[in-house]
Every structure is written in structure tokens, then in C-alpha cells.
């Protein structure tokens, strides 16, 4: 029998393991400490107090209040994953005990055949796998798998991993192209990327094959969602009314060229597709990933890294349709975009992926949690008025303590807790620095141990200092990202300028490195006025302020009401100063002069024919992610500018 050659993977680099990265000082140490000491405990308490954890006891009976929801499993799983990443970098016996207790309940809840889902065990047991389109069985399975892999890596404990391997094996028996199997795939993607993580953790090829099956089967005709609708006795036209592109099931994945449908699902799908493409050497699938990536970053992404333009379906709409006050830009969608970007970055170390990852991280994602770590945004507008929001029906702009659909808070907690994985990558002969973060990374480069120490106040300051520690001299390339928003960085090695090759936005330093070598990188950070494409009708005649990777906004607290009437001059002068007190302490704020009209001139009129004189006013802009941490009021990112 002819042996099948194992496909060569497309990975060019691999992320550095979380346990090998430590944050010390700088911007991120405080943010991650708040995540560890405040946000992760809040996620646990909310999962406990709302009954999500105890629901795994399977005590709910018909007629009882609060039936376990179809996505409760995923909320608990994301908390466990966040806790696992926290434990991987810092021991916490009390936290580990809480996780072990939850894992014990999860293990006991598993059915004899391997099935594991609260809702479809106690609430609707006869409806297992009958509505993949709308229900979340495979989505929940994916999050449980990710939690199991993360907890095993952090603690070495295998109980949850064993449970989820058994569940994944059961799922592999239910779905596929064999006799008696369902030709289905999830309505809410997530399991695809989770199965790849399980494959890497166990080296069991069947998990990669199952992930590939879910990617390959999606969008094929006859559409499985029509088939299952008919089996439920429903008119398959219901699926048509819900629109297949909402589920990214309108075309096979390899034929998709635009980002469609629910933004979070899209991000998870293509993160998984990038994984499958790289692991199997599937260049056609990778080409599809690149096409939809370009569609998003060139036509469908907000300046703060948000995706998903409308609350109606939490989805993409049309090219260049990026409304501000009605923006959706769900926190989870920005996280999903980061997942996709990070995978594409390992396949092709190109700064377009790292720049987008950074943009979403410092703006949309961080906006999703208050500075004290206690309150959350689900969606992240680019303009907001006080009062009752027309879509959320809640008083805004106010972050909430939790949500009934609580996907965003634990998702945000797990991303921040795992941030070390996103900062660096290595290949056999190179080290890539993607994010500028103060701390230490212990790397393996071609079998040689290299410790890289960063010192920086980035994103507030563009000076980055890197020191290398090696047991013996070693030759490799050090690749430093020069951000796309940067007009030119200055790089020295041991105080001397060295020639660098700029490859796909990375400055490549090749030499035989010695312990004690020091690299300094100076990234200029002037205030920039950013303009949107002319087809973005909502932003015509407006600019956004950006300094470094951070997008800024105006708040009523600093600028009074009617922010849309503020008009910047054609060539504004900006002054940057550091806030000395309050919740914004230590953050650079931007001051400039502008003009606005005096509402008192209108004397009760709604319209008038004559021009109202404009008066000069002071304008203060703060980092966008820090808005809604003070008084309630208006907020605006895109500011009118005179031409």
C-alpha cells in the first residue's frame, strides 16, 4: 500500500508559550493585575450566583425557574480558560480549588455516551443535535475543549482534558460523511479552532480531521440547515428568511470572498480555517482566508478595530458601511478578529496582521471593560448620546455589571490573561517582536536559549529598549515590527545605527548576538489626524485623532454638550500632556483649539436662515478605551474639520 505523505504545514513561526512571558511594569502589568484580581473573580461570582456552575449538577426539573440556557456551558468554560491562563503565570491555590470544583461538576455531568451539555441534558433532552443552525451545542463544546486544553497546560491536571477528549470523540462519531452520520456543522462556529488546539495538545490526528470536516462541509449544497429544518417539520424557507450568509453557510468556505453575517461567528470560523489551512498545507483555504481578511481591513473594519456594523444580527453589512452612533462592534467580535489575525501572523509574518491585532486590542477590546475591571460594554459605539439607547434600551453610556448573554466579559478576561502568547513568535532562526510590552520572554531559537527583556511605556511612549541574555553567542534574526501608522522608526544596536532590512513591516536585524547586547527603538508618536475612505459616508468631512496605536475621543465631561458642532481648523495645533489625577491619571490627553456655535443665539428656534457666529473653544481628547469611566455624557470619535 502506498504511504500518504504528511502535508507540510504552512506555519512560518510559532507563538511563544504563555509561561515563558512575564509582564513587569509599563502599561500592561497594571491592566493584567486588574484582570487577575478583579475581572476573573467577578466572572466566577457571576457564573456561581446566576446558577451557571451549579447547573452542571443537573438538578433542574421541568417547572423550576431559570432553566439552563443553551450557551451557559460556554460562559463557565471561558471563565475556566481565563483562570487557567492566570494560573499558568501565577500560582493561586484558592482559584485552582474553585476551578477543580467546577471541573468535578462538569465531569459528573457527562453522559455515558460522552455527550456533555447542560441544556440538552435536563431541559430538552429529546432535541439533542436537532437544530445546529440556531442552538449552541457545538459552540459550547468548543469552549469546553479550549478550557480543557488551557487547564491541562497550566496545571498538568488531565481530568477535564480526558472528559473533553471523550466528548470530541463522541462528536466525531455523530458528524461526518460516513454511513449514519450527520452531514452537519455548527450555526455558531468555535469548535473548529478548539479542535485544532486539542489536536496540538494530544497529537491525535482525528481531531484535526474533524476540524477540517466542519470547515469543508460548511456551505455545501444541499444546505444542511434546510435538511435539519425539514426533519423538524419546519418549512426550510425559514432558513432562507434567516439568510444563510448570517451563518457563513451561503457558500463553501473556500469560495467566500467577503466577510458576511454574524461578526463573532465569522471571526471564529476563519480563525479555525487559518488553523486548518496551516496544519494541512491547504493553500486554497489559505487564499480564501486572505481574501476575506482584506475585505474586512480594507472595507468593513472600524478605526478602533471593531467589526460588525449593525445590532440587527450583530453582523457585517456592506462595504464602507460603518455608522458611528449605531455601531455594534461587539467586544467578542474584536477578540475573534484578534484570534484570526494572530493565526495569519504565524503563517505570514506581515505587520498588517499585527497592526490590526494591536488596533483591536488597545481600542475596541480595552473599551469593553472599565478601568477598574468591574463593568463591561457588549457593543462599542464610536459616538454616543446620554439617555436611553435606541437599540440596547439601556441608559448609556454606562457599562453593565453583567449580561444575560454574558459572552463578552469572560471572553475579554481570557484574552487579557493569555496576552503573553500574542507578543512574540519564533522560528528556527528568528525572533519576532509583535507587541511592545515591558517584561521578559524566555525563548528557544534553533535550540538556543535566549532571554529577551523589554523596557517600555508603550503605548504612551515610543521608546522601546531591548536587552538580550544568552548562555553563549548565537546567530539569529531579530525582527521588530515597525507599525504601519509610524512614519519612520530609529533603531540602534549597542548605541550604533545598523542597517536593517524592512520585510513586510518588520525591521530585520541579523547578527551574531552576544549576551548584554542592547537594542533601542524610537517610534515617533505625534498626534495624527486620520481620515476615512470617501465612501464611508458617516465620516465625510471628519477626522479621528490617533497617537501611536491609541484612538482618541471627545467626552462631554471635558468639552460640554453638542460635540458634533465642534469644528477643528484645517491645521490644528496639538498639545499632549499627562493627566495628573483621577481615573485617567498617567494617561496622555490631547488638547487643541476649535470653534463651535453658541446655542443661546438660537433663542428657542429649531431652524434659522442666517449664519450663527462661531466662537473659539478649547478641546480635550482622551484615549477611546477610557471613555465612560467618569460622568455620563456624550462621546465622539470622528470630529468635524474645516477644509
N, C-alpha and C positions, 0 to 999 in steps of 0.2 A: 504494500500500500504506500502510495506517495505521501510523504510527510508535508503538512501545511506549514509554510514558513510563517513565523510570528511577525506580524506587521511592525514596522519600525515606528516608534512613537514620534510625534511632531513637537514634543516638548524641547525647547532650547535651554530653558532654565528651570529651576525648582525653587519654590519659596523656602526660606529658612524656617526651621521648626520654631514654633512659638516659645518653647522652653529655652531656646538659645538667644532670646532677645529680652533685654531689660530696659525699661524706661527710667531715666534718672533726671530730674529737673526739667526745665523747659515747659513748653505748653502742655504736653500730654501727661506728665506724671500726675498733675492735679486732676485732670479730667478723668483719667483712668482710676484714680483713687476714689473719686465720687461715684463712678460706675460700680466699683467693687463694694464700697461701704454703704452706698445709699440705693442705687438703682436695682442692683441684683437682689438685695434683701426685700425691696418693695415688690419686685416681680414674684418672689417666693410668697410673700404675705398675701398678695392679691390672688395668686393661684390657690393658696390654702383657704383664705376666707371666702372666696367665691365657690368653693366646693370642687375645684378642678382636680386637685390632688386626691382628695378623698373619693372622688368619683371612680377611681380605679379599684375601690373596694367592691364595686358592682352591687351596691345595696339599694340603688334606686329602683322603685317599683311604680307601676302604672298608677297614676293618680297623685303621686308625690309631686311637690313643686320642683322647679328648676331642673328639668331633665337635662342630662349631659348633652352638650351641643356637638355638632358634627366636627367642630375643629378644636375642642377642648384639649385633646391629646397633644396637639401641636404647641399650645401655649406652655404646657408643662415641659414638653421636650425642649423648647427653646430656652426655658429657664435652666434646665439641667445642663444644656450645652454651654450657656453663659457661665454657670457655676464651674463647669469643668475647665474652661479656659482660665478662669480666675485661680482655680486650684493648681493648674499647671505652672503658674508663675509665683504662687504664694500659698503656703500651707495654711489651712483653716479647718481644724478638726470639727468645729461646730457646723460649718457649711457642709462638709463632707458627710456628716451624720444625717443632715436633712436630705441630702441627695440620696444616700443609701436607703433611707426610709421610703422615699418616693419610688426608687427602683424596686424595692421589695414589693410594693403595691402593684407596680406595673407587671412584674414577673408573675405574680399570683393571678393577675387579670388575663393572662394569655390563655387562650382556649387550647384544647388538646390537639387540634389540628394545626396550631401555630398562629391562628388569627388573633389580632390584637387591636381592638378599637372599642372605646367605651360606649359610644352612642349605639353602634350596631350590635353590641352585645346585650345591652339592657333595655334600650328604648325601642329599636326597630330591628330585632334580630332576623326577621324574615326578609329584610331588604338589603342584606349584605351584597355588595357588588352589583346592585341593580340600577344605579344612577351615577356612573362615573362622571358624567357631564357636570352635575350640579353639586354633588356631595364630595366629601373631602377625605375619603378613606386612604387613598394612595398619597395624598399630600401629608396627612398625619403620619403615615408610615415613614415617609421620607424624613420628617423632622425627628422622629424617634430614632431612626438609623443614625442621623448626624449626631444626636446626643450620645448614642451608644459608642460611636467611634471616638468622639471627643473625650468621654469619661474614661474609656479604656486607656487612651493615650496619656491622660493626665494622672491617673491613679494606678494603672496596671490591673484594675479590677475588671473582670470579664463577664460578670453576671448579666448586665444589660446588653452587652455585645452578643452574648450567646442567645439571649431572648430574641434580639432583632435579626440575627442570622437565621434563626428558625422561622421568624415571620417572613423574611425575604425569600427563603426557600419555598415557603407556602405560596407566596405571591407568584414566584416563578413557576409554580405548578398550575396556578389559576390562569395566568396570562401568557399568551404566545401563539404560535401558528400550528401547534400540534393538535391532534385529534382530541376533542372535548375541551380545548382551552378557549378562553375568551380572547377575541382579537381587539381588546380594548386598550385604553390609555387614559391617563388622568385628565379631568377637566381643569384641575388646578395643579400645574406642574410643580415638582420639587423632588420627587423620588428619583428622577433621572440623575441629578448631581449627587444625591445621597448614596445611590448605589455605586457610583464611581468611588466615593470615599470608602465605602465598605469593601470594595474590590481592592483598593490600595492597602487597607488595614489587614485584610485576610489573605490576599493573593489568590482568592478564589475567582477563577475566570467567569463562572456562571453569573456573578453579579455585574460584571462588565457587559456580558451578553444580554442580560435583562435590561440594563440601561439602554443599550443600543437598540433593542427591540422596541422600547417605548418611543425612542426618537424616530426610528424608521417607520413605525406603523402609523404615527400621527398624520392625519390629513389624507390618508389613502381613501379611495372610494371602493365599495360603498362606505359611507361615513359611519363609524361605529356608534356615534351618538344617535343617529337615525335608527340603527338596528336595536339598540337598547330601549329607545323610546317606544318603538313598536312592540317590543317584548313586554313593556309595562302597560300596554293597552292604550298608549297615547298616540296622537297624531304626530308623526315625525316632523310635520311642519312647525311644531313648537320649536324644534332645534333651529329651523330656518329663521323663526322670529327672533330667537336669541342671538342669531348670527354666528356662524362657525368661526369667523375670524376673531371673535371675542376670546375664543379658546385656542387661538393659533392653530386651528384644525381645518382651515379653509383650503390649505394646500399642503402637500408633503413638505417637511422642514427644509429639504434641500432646494425646493423651488420658491421659497419665500424670499422676497427682496425688500420688503418694507416692514417696519415694526407695527404690528396690529394688535388690537384687543387690550385686554386687562394688562396693565403695565408690569405688575409684580409677576404674574404668570409668565409673561414674555421674558422677563429677565432671568427667571429660574430656568425656563426652557433652554434659552440659548447659553446660559452658563453650563448646563448639562450637555448641550450639543457640542460646545467647545471642548469639554472634557472627553466626550466620546470620540470626537474627531482626532484629538491629540493622541489618545490612548490606542486608537486603531489605525492611525495613519490615513484617515479618510479626508482627502483634500477637497472633495466635492462638498462635504459637510462644512469644512472649514471655510470654503468660499462663500457659502450661504451665511455663515456667522459674520464674515467680514462685510457682506452686503447690507445686512440689517444693522450692523454696527454703524456703518457710515450713514445710513438713513437716519438713525437716531441722533448722532452727534452733529450732523450737518443740517438737520431739518426739524427734529422733534424733541430736543432737549432744552430745558430752561437754563438760564445763566447760572443758577445755583446747583446745577447737576440733577435737577428733578426731572422725572418723566411721568407722563400721564396727564393729559390736558383737561380732562373733564371728570367730574364726580359721577356723571351718568355712565356707569360701567367701569369707573376707575381706570379709564383706558386712554390710549392714543386716539387722536382724531385725524387731522390732515397735516400735510407738510406745512410748516411755518405757522400753525395754529397754536399759539402759546398765550392764552389770556392770562392776565395777572391776578385780578381780584377773584376770578373764578377758577384759578389754577387748582389742580388736585395735587400732583407732585407728592404722592404718599411717601412717608418715611421708608416703608418697606420697599417701595419701588426704587428709591435711590440706593438702598442696600443691595437689591438684586442687580442693579446696574454695576455696582462695585464688584460683586461676585463675577459677573460676566467680564468686566474689564480686567480683573486680576488674572483670570484664566487666559484671556487673549494675550496678556502681557508675558506670560510664561511661554507661550507659543511663538510670539514675535515681540522681542523687547523693543517696543516703539513707544515713545513718550505720549502718543495720542491716548493710549490706554491708561498710563499712569496719571496723565494730566486730568483725564475725566474722573478717574478714581479719586484723585485729590480734590477736585472741584466738588464732587458729590459729598465727600467726607466732611470737608471744612464748612460746608454751607447747608445743604439740604439735610444731611444726617444729623449734624450737631444742632440744627434748629429743632429737631424732633424731640429734644429733651431740654428742660430748663437748666440753668446754670447750677442749681442746687441738686439736680438729679432726681427731683421728686414729681415733676409733671411733664406731660407729653403732648406733642402735636401728632395727629394722624396724617393730616394733609398740611402742606407748607405753601401758603399763598405768597405772591410777590407784591401784593397790595391788599390792605385790609382796612375796614371801617369798624369802629366800635358799634356795639349793639348786637342784635340777633342776626347771625349769619344766614343768608338766604338758603344755603344748602344744608349746613350742619344743624340748623335750628338751635344752635347753642350760642351763648353770649361769647363774643370774641373781641379782641384776640386774647383768649385765655387758654392756656394749656390745661388738660384734664388730668386728674389723678390716675385714671384707668379708662378702659373702653370695654363695652360689651364684646365687640370684636377686637380682641386685645393682641393682634398680631404684631403691632409696631413696637411697644415697649420692650418685650423680651428679645425681639429681633435686634433692636438697637443695642441692647445690653450685650448680646453675644458677639456682635460685630466689634464693639469697642473692646471687649475683653480679649478678643483674638487679634487686635490690631498689629501686634508684632509680626504676624505672618505676612503682612502686606508691605512691610518696609524694605525688605531685601530679597534678592534672589541670587542664586549661584549656578554656575555651570562648571565644567571641569577646569576651565582656565579663566574664569571671570567672576567678579563680584559686581552685582548691580545694586545701586542705591536708588530706590524709587521714592521714598519719603524721607524728609529731613526731620529727624526726631532725636532728641537728646537722650543718650543712653549707650548701651553696649550690646554688641552682637558677636556671638562666638560662631565662627563659620568654618566650613570644611571646603577647601578649594583644591581639587585634584588630590585629595588625601592629605593635604597640609592644613594644620590648624592655624586659623587667622582670627584674631580678635580685633574688631573694628569699634572704636569709641567715637561717638558723635557728641559734640557740644554745640548747641544752637538754641536760639529763642524763636526760631521759625514757628509760625508764620508771621510773627510780629517784626522780626529782624531777618535780613537776608544773609547774615554771616553764618557760615557753616564750617566748623573745624573738625577734622577727622584725624585721629591718631591710630596707627597700626601697631599691634603687638604680635610678634611671630617667634616661634621657637628657633627657627633658622631662616635665612634668606629664602625667598620664594619668588618665582616669576609668574605673574598673572596680570590680567587687565582689571582695572578698577573703573567701572562705568558709572558716572554721575549724571543723573537727569538734569538737563537744563530745561526748566519749564517753558512751555510754549508761550506763556504770557511774558516771559523775560526777554528783554531786548538785547541782552548780552551779559554773560557771567564772566567773572575774572577768577582764574584758578591758578594756584601756586602749589608746588611741592617743595617742602623744606625751605620755604621763602623764595623760591625761584619759579618764574613762569616756565612752563613746559608746553611743548607742542602737544596738542590733543587732536584726535580725530573725532568729529561730530558725526555719530551714526544714529540715525532715526531719533535725534533729540538727546542722545546720551554722549557726554564727553568721555572718551575712552583714554585712560592713562595706562600705558603699557610699560612696565619696567620690572627690574628685579628689586623687589621690596625688601627693606630691612626693618627690623623691629625699631620703633621710635620714629619712623617716617611720619611726617605730618602734611596733611593736605588742607588747604584753606580755599573755600569757595565763597565768593562775594556775589550775591544775587541782588541787583538793584530793585528797590521796591517803591518806585514813585506811585502816586495816585494816578490811575488810568481812567479815562472816560471810555466806556465800552459802548459800541453801537450794535444794534441788531440788524439782521438782514432786512432790506426794504420790504420783503414780503411778510414780515412779522408785523401785521397792521397795528397791533396793540402797542408797539414800541416806536412807531414812526415819530420823529421829532423829539425823541427822548434818549437819554444816556443812563447807563448804570455806572456806579463808582466801584472800582476794584483796586485793592492794594495787595500785591502778592497774590496768593490763591483765594483771598477772602473778599467776598462780595459785601458791599455796604448798603445800608438802607437809612431812610429818614423815619423818625418816630415823632409823634405829636408831642411827647414828653419834652423834646428839645426844640421843636420847630413850630409848635402851635398847630391849629387846625388848617384844613384845606391845603394839604400837601401837594395836591395836583396843580395848584395855582402857582407854585414856586417855579421860577424860570431862571435857570443858570445862564450866565453870559456865554458868549461864544468861546472865550478863552479864560476859564475860571482859574483863579489862584487858590491852591490848596495848602492848608497848614495842618500838619499831623502832630498831635500831642497825645501823651499817655494819660488816661483817666486816673485820677489820684485817689478816688474814694468810691464807695457804693459797690453795687454788684458788678459794675464794669471796670472795677479797679484793675489796673495793669494792661488794659486794652487800648490800643491806638484808636483815637477817634479823629475824624476828618472835619475841618472847619473851612468854610468858604463864604463868599458873599453872593447873593442872588437878588431877585426882585419878586414882588408879589403885589396883588391888589388889596386895597383896604375894603373889606366887606361893608363897613359902615357907610361908605359912599353910596350904597345902593338903596338905603332908606326904605326897606321893605319891598322893593321891586324885584321881580324874578328875571325880567329882561329889560334891556335898555339899548338905545341906538348909539349913544356917544361912548367914546373910549374912556375907560377908567384909568387914571394915572397909576403907574406902578411905582412902588416905593422900595428902596433898598432894604434888605434884611440879612441877618446872619443865618447861616445854615450849618447844622451839625449832623454828620452821618456816623452811625455806629455799625459794627460788624453785624451782618444779617442774622447770623446764628444766635446773637444775643438779644434779639428783639423780644418783646412781650415778657421781659423779666422785671419790668418796673410798672409804671402806671398803665392802665388801659387807655388805648387811643389809636389813632390812625398809624399806618405804616405804608411805606412806599419804597420800592427798589428803583423803578425806572422813572427818572426825573426829566421834566421838560427842559429843553435847552434852546436858546436863541441861535439862529443861524445868520 
